[in-house]
Amino acid sequence: MQAKLYALRKEMGYTQSEVAKAINISTNAYLQKEKGSREFTLTEMFNIANFFNKELCDIFQPRNITK
């Protein structure tokens, strides 16, 4: 799950549909990506960061970190 994205979206008062529309994907695709079932593309991540006027690292966390 993209916990930071979820929290930011809720804090800013946006629905999943509104963010999905802003980055030009379906609401269903956004829902799956926000909950972690699918990954956001790099372009989608940049578009989300621009939408919220934040840096990528303020919103997204690596899924798996290997040593």
N, C-alpha and C positions, 0 to 999 in steps of 0.2 A: 504494500500500500504506500502511496505517496502521501505520508502523513503531513508533511509541511504544506504541500499543495492543498490538501483537504482543509487544513486549519486556516490557511490564508484565504481560500475561497469562502469559507464560512464567515470569517472575520470581516471580509469585505462585502458580504451580503449577496454574492453571486450564486446562481444555480448552476448545476452541471450543464444544463442546456445553454445557458448564456456563454459560458466559457467555451463550450464545444463550438458554438456558432462563431465566436470570435476567432477561433483558430481553424475554422473551416473543416471540422470533422463531425460525424454524427454524435448525437447524445449517447447512444449505446457504446460507440467506440471510446468516447471520453470516459464513461463510467468504468469500462473495463480497464482502461489505462490508469485511472486514478486509484482504483482498488488493487492494481498490481497484476491483473491477469494478462495484460499486454503491456508492452513498453512504448513510451512516447518516442517519436522520432526526434532527432536533434532539431530539425526545423520546428516541430511542434513545441519543443521545450523553449526555444528562443522566442517563439510567438507568445507563449504563455508568460514568459518573463517580461516581454514588452507590454503585454496586456495589463499585468499587475505593476509595471514599472519597478521591477526588482531584478537583481542579478540571478543568474542560473543557480549559483550555490546557495542562495537564500531560499530556494524553492525545492530543488531536486537533490536527492541523496543517491549515491551509488547503490545499485541493487545488491551486488555481491562484491566483497573485497577479498582478494586472495593474497596470501603472503608468499 
